Every structure is written in C-alpha cells, then in structure tokens.
Amino acid sequence: MLAVFDQGTFAPPPADFNMAAHVLRHADDMGDKIALSILGAANEHWTYTQLARAVRGIASGLLARGLTPGDHVLMRLGNTVDFPLAFLGCIAAGLVPVPTSSQLTEPEITKMSALVSPVLIIAGDGIALPDPLPCDTLSSTELHAMADHPPAPFAMGNPNRPAYIIFTSGTSGGARAVTHAHRAIWARQMMHQGWCGLKRQDRLMHAGAFNWTYTLGTGLMDPWTVGATALIPAPGTPAQALGDLIATQGATIFAAAPGVFRQMMKATLPAFPALRHGLSAGEKLPATTRDHWQQATGTPIHEAFGMSECSTFVSGAPDHPAPQGTLGYPQPGRRIAVIGDDGPDDGPVAIDQPGILAVSNRDPGLMLGYHGAAEDTASKFQGEWFLTGDTVSMGADGAISYLGRGDDMMNAGGFRVSPIEVEAAMTAHPGVHEAACAEVGVKADASIIACFYVAENRPVDPDSLSSHAHASLAHYKCPRQFISIDTLPRGANNKILRRQLRDAFEAGQYSS
C-alpha cells in the first residue's frame, strides 16, 4: 500500500473571481455585524459595512494614483489595522500586494524589493525602506485618506491570476518571492472544515500581530469569509493578559503560535465558558504545551502544518482530532503523498516508511511559483508532486507523522529562517572566521537559533556578536546563543554538518 492520501476533488472557484470580493462577500447581508474588534484600553470595532467601505475606498485611491492591475505594491506597515486594509484594498483593485515583516532591516528589504520591482511602497512610520527607493511611497496618513474615496468595483477575473506575493527563506540563503493566485482564498475553505471548525457565529481571537501572515489568514480573512467576528488584541498586549480577554470577550476559538500558549500558562487562567478549542500553527506544538493547556482549560488545541507555498494542508480538527504524536490528516479536498528521495523518478513510498511530504499540483491553494525564478520553481516539483522538503511518514489511516526537515531550515517563532543567510551575516563580523547556525532545543517545549563559530583569534564577546547580528538581520533571525568551537564538522563533500552540531548541543557537549 502506497503513502498517497486523496481526500477528494475540491470544487473550483467561479471563473470570474476576486479574492477580496470573496473575503468581503458578507458585507451586503451582514452589514452592521461586527467584523473586527481590536481589544485594548479603548476597544475599536469595525462592522462589515465599514470594513468593505474602507477596502474599496483604498482600491479607488490606489487606482486614482495611476496604478494598473498587476502592479506590485510593497507593504512596509506595522502592527495596525492598516495592514489588512491595504492588503485587501490592493487585491480589490487587481494590484498585487507584497506584505513584508516590519522587523526586516534596510539591507534585507532592499534585496527583497529588487526581486519584486514594486511600483509603490506603502510605508509606515519608522519602518525600514529600500535604499535607494525604487519607486514612490504612500504614507499611512495618505492610506487612511484613501478610505474616503468613492468605492471601486472589485476587479474580477481569472482565479488563477496573481493576487499577492509573500516571502519565504530559500535553502540557498536568499529570500524567495512566493506568488499566490486569487484562488488561494477559495482553497482556505478546506481549512475551515479540516482544521478550524469555523462557523458564522464564532468569535475567533488571534494573538498574533496584524502584519503576520498567520494572523492575516487565520485571524482575519477566514472569519470574514464565513461571516464570523475577528478579535485581535491591541498591539503590546502581554501574553499573560490574553486569558482575561478570551473570557470577557466570549471567544469561541483562540489561535496563536505555540510560544504564546506557553507564555499564557505562566499566569492563572480564568474559566473559558465559550471557548471550544485552540488553534496552533507556525512551528511544531510541543506535546507538553498541548497537555498543560488541556489540563488548565479543558479545551483541546488543534495543530496545523503547512508552508508559505501552500499555507496549511495537514491538521487535526474538532471532528477529526490528530492521533497522538502525529500532525493530523490531510484536509478535506487535499491530495497528499510521501515521496521517496533516492532519485528524480522516485514515486510514493510504502505506508509507514519515511519520505518527503508532497502536495499535488492540483491543489488550488498551491502557489503559482517563485516570482522571477522559474528554475527554483521547477526544482520543487516531481511530476504531479510539489516537494515540501519535510521528512514524514504516513499511517494506514492517512495520519502524518513529522520526522524532521530534509534540509537545515530553522524555525523562529513561526518564521522559516535559512541558516545560510544567518551564517553569511555572522561571518561578516571581523572576529568570526567561519560560522554554522542551527535550531537547537533548550528545553522540552522551546528551541532557539544558535551560532557555532570559529574565531579569528579568540572567542568574541557575545554582546558584540548579538549587536552585529541585529544590525544585519531581522530580530527573529538573530541567534540567541553564540558558541565558540575549534572547527566546524563537515562531511565528505565539505558540507557543514549542522545536525551534528545540534545533536552535540542538546547532549550538553557545548556551552556558550
């Protein structure tokens, strides 16, 4: 029996389609219902009518500036409601937004901007911009003013045309620009059933920032698509305060990264009478965190697994929980396989055998490709299958067990980070001869990025290395520990053996 799991064919989207129109389709029939509440000292509420009005006004304002459908718009915005409004406003107008992390440094965003050639940058205060600027900028104040423009009609068209671009770290160390089609939002219906258990009457609270794609998808667009209410804590809300918000706001679903669940349980949690379950994604959920949450709240956490190229596609769900020790099942409508890695002609392996997790190219949520990188795109496909690079096995019931990355990619708070990118930054320090970085476990439910380096003369002060890292890299990419060693372990082909460094660290053989 081969490791292929087919959850049936998913219905295609309409031939004339717009992603923003699909997200805001309930504005007409649920106009006065609260679509978004920003929870803080002074709660801020947006109805479906107000939300759609602002998005379509921004679309009109962008078109009035002379932008044309298909143009790329680079988003450099902070943790505010401006982020989803600008994102959907661009898509409503037929433009292609490129959301990016506000933590990126000037050198990082300069390289990324060059990959996508924006015609406009929407710029928030104090957020690094490309240098030199490749195009005009639009301030947050100007963006707000656009919301009052006469509403533009949604730019309808082929659901397979580009809708937005997001960045992910490539194994070569450079960022990859992942282009998604308008149909990507249509495919998220598979998550509503196969992960979230999302219903129109739900009040879904997401603990992430507005400008994180996990929040944008699960925390905002998914609730709006079904007519539910999205709850987002105000920027700066500490994790220990989230429990009270869940209770007082009557949240029925709570979504966060694993680290947030862990931080929340450092405080005494109140009763959650309305909460049905939690949702976790972005990085592996430790079993201890899941168990402690269940004991503290009486509610389960359902985990989802995915990647920038296809969002989430394997998960547990309220009506189909993941068996213990597994990631869960392919979502309804997905076709998933475990592919052998012995050669380009390898097909699916047998049940319970390790291989590379793969998604069928029929999946409506799969990316169009890496922008401007046809060879990189082609390298990820093997016949029908898009290869994720994650090593897994599939049980006879279709449950997927995670065995590790097929490469050395790291995960930092839900962001994929290439070790090569971090190593390149660290070897630019005058005291570092060569470096290797790896994600290492520091306790049962937490891991960090560690930098192992060979010094030019003598070990370098860790504060100096940390300052150097933060000057070159986004905060989440920066190593938390620096370990001076005599030589880096290498294989017969001179490739750095990062896994050996990780194993030695976790066995207590290294200390900072």
Residue pairs with C-beta under 8 A, 6 or more apart in sequence:
1 350
1 351
1 396
2 337
2 347
2 348
2 349
2 350
2 351
3 337
3 338
3 348
3 349
3 350
3 351
3 352
3 353
3 355
3 393
3 394
4 335
4 336
4 337
4 338
4 348
5 329
5 330
5 334
5 335
5 336
5 337
5 394
5 398
6 335
7 194
7 330
7 331
7 332
7 333
7 334
7 335
7 336
8 332
8 333
9 333
9 362
10 187
10 189
10 190
10 332
10 333
10 334
10 363
10 364
12 159
12 183
12 186
12 364
13 22
13 159
13 182
13 183
13 186
13 364
14 159
15 158
15 159
16 156
16 157
17 156
17 157
17 158
17 159
17 182
17 183
17 186
18 91
18 92
18 94
18 154
18 155
18 156
18 157
18 182
19 91
19 163
19 164
19 182
19 184
19 185
20 55
20 59
20 88
20 89
20 91
20 92
20 154
21 92
21 154
21 156
22 182
22 185
22 186
22 225
23 88
23 185
23 221
23 224
23 225
24 48
24 51
24 52
24 55
24 88
24 224
25 225
26 33
26 48
26 224
26 226
26 227
27 48
27 49
27 51
27 52
29 227
30 48
30 227
31 47
31 48
31 49
32 47
32 48
32 49
33 47
33 48
33 227
33 229
34 45
34 46
34 47
34 229
35 46
35 47
35 48
35 50
35 51
35 223
35 224
35 229
35 230
36 45
36 46
36 51
36 81
36 220
36 224
36 229
36 230
36 231
36 232
37 43
37 44
37 45
37 46
37 229
37 230
37 231
37 232
37 249
38 44
38 45
38 81
38 232
38 233
38 234
39 205
39 231
39 232
39 233
39 234
39 237
39 245
39 249
40 233
40 234
40 237
41 234
44 81
46 54
46 81
48 224
48 227
51 224
52 151
53 147
53 151
54 85
54 89
54 147
55 85
55 88
55 89
55 92
56 89
56 92
56 151
56 152
56 153
56 154
57 89
57 146
57 147
57 148
57 149
57 150
57 151
57 152
58 85
58 86
58 88
58 89
58 90
58 92
58 93
58 143
58 146
58 147
58 149
59 89
59 90
59 92
59 93
59 151
59 152
59 154
59 155
60 93
60 146
60 149
60 150
60 151
60 152
61 89
61 143
61 145
61 146
61 147
61 149
62 73
62 89
62 90
62 93
62 95
62 120
62 146
63 93
63 152
64 149
65 120
65 136
65 138
67 73
67 93
67 95
67 119
67 120
68 94
69 93
69 94
69 95
69 155
69 157
70 94
70 95
70 96
70 162
71 95
71 96
71 118
71 119
71 120
72 95
72 96
72 97
72 98
72 116
72 117
72 118
72 119
72 165
73 86
73 90
73 95
73 96
73 97
73 98
73 118
73 119
73 120
73 121
73 122
74 98
74 100
74 113
74 116
74 118
74 120
74 121
74 122
74 130
75 83
75 86
75 87
75 97
75 98
75 99
75 100
75 121
75 122
75 211
76 100
76 102
76 109
76 121
76 122
76 123
76 124
76 127
76 128
76 129
77 83
77 86
77 99
77 102
77 122
77 123
77 124
77 127
77 140
77 211
78 102
78 124
78 125
78 126
78 127
78 211
78 235
79 102
79 209
79 210
79 211
79 235
80 124
80 140
80 210
80 211
80 235
81 210
82 122
82 124
82 140
82 143
82 144
82 210
83 99
83 210
83 211
83 216
84 210
84 216
84 220
84 221
85 143
85 147
86 97
86 122
86 143
87 97
87 99
87 164
87 216
89 146
90 96
90 97
90 164
91 97
91 163
91 164
91 182
92 152
92 154
92 155
93 152
93 155
94 155
94 157
96 162
96 163
96 164
96 165
96 179
97 164
97 165
98 116
98 118
98 164
98 165
98 166
98 167
98 177
99 164
99 166
99 211
99 213
99 216
100 109
100 112
100 167
101 211
101 212
101 415
101 474
101 476
102 124
102 127
102 211
103 474
103 475
103 476
104 112
104 128
104 474
105 128
105 471
105 472
105 473
105 474
106 128
106 129
106 130
106 131
107 472
108 128
108 175
108 472
108 473
108 474
109 128
109 129
109 130
110 130
110 131
111 174
111 175
112 167
112 175
112 177
113 121
113 130
113 134
114 130
114 134
115 175
115 177
115 371
115 372
116 165
116 177
116 371
116 372
117 134
118 134
118 135
119 135
119 136
120 135
120 136
120 137
120 138
121 129
121 130
121 133
121 134
121 135
121 136
121 137
121 138
122 137
122 138
122 140
122 143
123 129
123 137
123 138
123 139
123 140
124 140
125 139
125 140
129 137
157 182
158 182
159 181
159 182
159 183
159 186
160 181
160 182
160 183
160 368
161 181
161 182
162 179
162 180
162 181
162 368
163 180
163 181
163 182
163 184
163 185
164 179
164 180
164 184
165 177
165 178
165 179
165 180
165 371
166 177
166 178
166 180
166 213
166 308
167 175
167 176
167 177
167 178
167 308
168 175
168 176
168 178
168 307
168 308
168 309
168 416
169 175
169 176
169 409
169 415
169 416
169 417
169 418
169 421
170 176
170 376
170 418
171 389
171 407
171 408
171 409
171 418
171 420
172 418
172 420
173 418
173 419
173 420
173 421
173 423
173 424
174 418
174 421
176 370
176 373
176 376
177 370
177 371
177 372
177 373
178 308
178 309
178 367
178 370
178 371
179 367
179 368
179 369
179 370
179 371
180 367
180 368
181 367
181 368
183 364
183 365
184 311
184 364
184 365
185 221
185 225
186 364
187 311
187 333
187 363
187 364
187 365
188 217
188 221
188 222
188 225
188 311
188 365
189 225
189 333
190 313
190 331
190 332
190 333
190 334
190 365
191 218
191 222
191 304
191 311
191 312
191 315
191 331
192 198
192 222
192 225
192 226
193 317
193 331
193 332
194 315
194 317
194 320
194 329
194 330
194 331
194 332
194 333
194 334
195 279
195 302
195 304
195 312
195 315
195 316
195 317
195 328
195 331
196 204
196 218
196 222
196 253
196 279
196 302
196 317
197 253
197 276
197 277
197 302
197 317
197 318
197 319
198 204
198 222
198 223
198 226
198 228
198 253
199 226
199 228
200 226
200 227
200 228
201 228
201 252
202 223
202 226
202 228
202 229
202 252
202 253
203 228
203 229
203 231
203 249
203 250
203 251
203 252
203 253
203 274
204 218
204 219
204 222
204 223
204 228
204 229
204 230
204 231
204 251
204 252
204 253
204 254
204 255
205 219
205 231
205 232
205 233
205 242
205 245
205 246
205 249
205 251
205 253
205 254
205 255
206 214
206 215
206 218
206 219
206 220
206 230
206 231
206 232
206 254
206 255
206 256
207 233
207 239
207 242
207 254
207 255
207 256
207 257
207 260
208 214
208 215
208 219
208 255
208 256
208 257
208 260
209 215
209 235
210 216
210 220
210 232
210 235
212 414
213 308
214 255
214 257
214 281
214 282
214 414
215 232
217 311
218 255
218 279
218 281
219 230
219 232
219 255
220 230
220 232
222 228
223 229
223 230
224 230
231 245
231 249
231 251
233 241
233 242
233 245
237 245
239 260
239 263
239 264
239 266
240 263
240 264
240 266
240 267
242 254
242 256
242 260
242 264
243 264
243 267
243 269
243 270
243 272
244 270
245 251
246 254
246 272
246 275
247 270
247 271
247 272
247 273
250 274
251 272
251 274
251 275
252 274
252 275
252 276
253 275
253 276
253 277
253 278
253 279
254 275
254 277
254 278
254 279
255 278
255 279
255 280
255 281
256 264
256 278
256 279
256 280
257 280
257 281
257 282
257 283
257 413
257 414
258 280
258 282
258 283
258 284
258 285
258 286
258 289
258 445
259 283
259 413
259 446
261 278
261 280
261 285
261 289
261 293
261 301
262 286
262 289
262 445
262 446
265 289
265 292
265 293
265 296
269 296
269 297
272 297
272 298
272 299
275 297
275 299
276 299
276 318
277 299
277 300
277 301
277 302
277 318
278 293
278 297
278 299
278 300
278 301
278 302
279 301
279 302
279 303
279 304
280 290
280 301
280 302
280 303
280 304
281 303
281 304
281 305
281 306
281 312
281 414
282 411
282 413
282 414
282 415
283 411
283 413
283 414
284 402
284 411
285 301
285 303
286 444
286 445
286 446
287 324
287 325
288 444
288 445
289 301
289 445
290 300
290 301
290 303
293 299
293 301
294 300
294 301
300 318
300 321
302 315
302 316
302 317
302 318
302 321
302 322
302 328
303 315
303 316
303 322
303 327
303 328
304 312
304 314
304 315
304 316
304 328
305 312
305 313
305 314
305 315
305 327
305 328
305 400
305 402
306 312
306 313
306 314
307 388
307 390
307 416
308 367
308 416
309 366
309 367
309 380
309 386
309 388
310 359
310 363
310 365
310 366
310 367
310 386
310 388
311 365
312 331
313 330
313 331
313 334
313 336
313 359
313 363
313 365
314 327
314 328
314 329
314 330
314 331
314 334
314 336
314 357
314 400
315 322
315 327
315 328
315 329
315 331
316 322
316 327
316 328
316 329
317 328
317 329
317 331
320 328
320 329
321 328
322 328
322 329
322 399
323 395
323 397
323 399
325 401
326 395
326 399
326 400
326 401
326 402
327 392
327 399
327 400
327 401
327 402
328 399
328 400
329 397
329 398
329 399
329 400
330 336
330 398
330 400
334 359
334 360
334 363
335 359
335 360
335 362
335 363
336 357
336 358
336 359
336 360
336 394
336 398
336 400
337 348
337 358
337 360
337 385
338 348
338 349
338 353
338 354
338 355
338 356
338 357
338 358
338 392
338 393
338 394
339 346
339 347
339 348
339 349
339 355
339 356
339 357
339 358
339 382
339 385
339 387
340 346
340 347
340 348
340 349
340 355
340 356
341 355
341 356
341 406
344 382
346 382
348 355
349 355
351 394
351 395
351 396
352 393
352 394
352 395
352 396
353 393
354 391
354 392
354 393
354 403
355 391
355 392
355 393
356 387
356 388
356 389
356 390
356 391
356 392
356 406
357 387
357 388
357 390
357 391
357 392
357 400
358 382
358 385
358 386
358 387
358 388
359 366
359 385
359 386
359 388
360 366
360 384
360 385
360 386
361 381
361 384
361 385
361 386
362 384
363 386
366 386
369 377
370 376
370 377
380 386
380 387
381 387
389 405
389 406
389 407
389 409
390 402
390 404
390 405
390 406
391 402
391 403
391 404
391 405
391 406
392 400
392 401
392 402
392 403
393 400
393 401
393 403
394 400
394 401
395 401
408 419
408 438
408 498
408 499
409 416
409 417
409 418
409 419
410 416
410 417
410 418
410 419
410 422
410 437
410 438
410 439
410 449
411 417
411 439
411 447
412 439
412 449
412 476
412 477
413 476
415 476
415 477
417 449
417 476
417 477
419 436
419 437
419 438
419 498
421 473
421 477
422 435
422 437
422 449
422 451
422 469
422 473
422 477
422 478
422 479
423 435
423 436
423 437
423 451
425 468
425 469
425 472
425 473
426 432
426 435
426 437
426 451
426 453
426 465
426 468
426 469
426 479
427 433
427 434
427 435
428 468
428 472
429 460
429 464
429 465
429 468
430 456
431 455
431 456
431 457
431 460
431 464
431 465
432 453
432 454
432 455
432 456
432 460
432 465
433 453
433 454
433 455
433 456
434 453
434 454
434 488
435 451
435 452
435 453
435 454
435 488
436 451
436 452
436 453
436 488
436 496
436 498
436 501
437 449
437 450
437 451
437 452
437 479
437 498
438 449
438 450
438 452
438 498
438 499
438 501
438 502
438 505
439 447
439 448
439 449
439 450
439 502
440 447
440 448
440 449
440 450
440 481
440 502
440 505
440 506
441 447
441 506
442 448
448 479
448 480
448 481
449 477
449 478
449 479
449 480
450 479
450 480
450 481
450 482
450 483
450 501
450 502
450 505
451 465
451 469
451 479
451 481
451 482
451 483
452 483
452 485
452 488
452 501
452 505
452 510
453 460
453 465
453 482
453 483
453 484
453 485
454 484
454 485
454 486
454 487
454 488
455 484
459 484
460 482
460 484
462 481
462 482
462 512
465 479
465 482
466 478
466 479
466 482
469 477
469 478
469 479
470 478
481 512
482 512
483 505
483 510
483 511
483 512
485 510
488 496
488 501
489 496
489 497
489 500
489 501
490 496
490 497
491 497
501 510
504 510
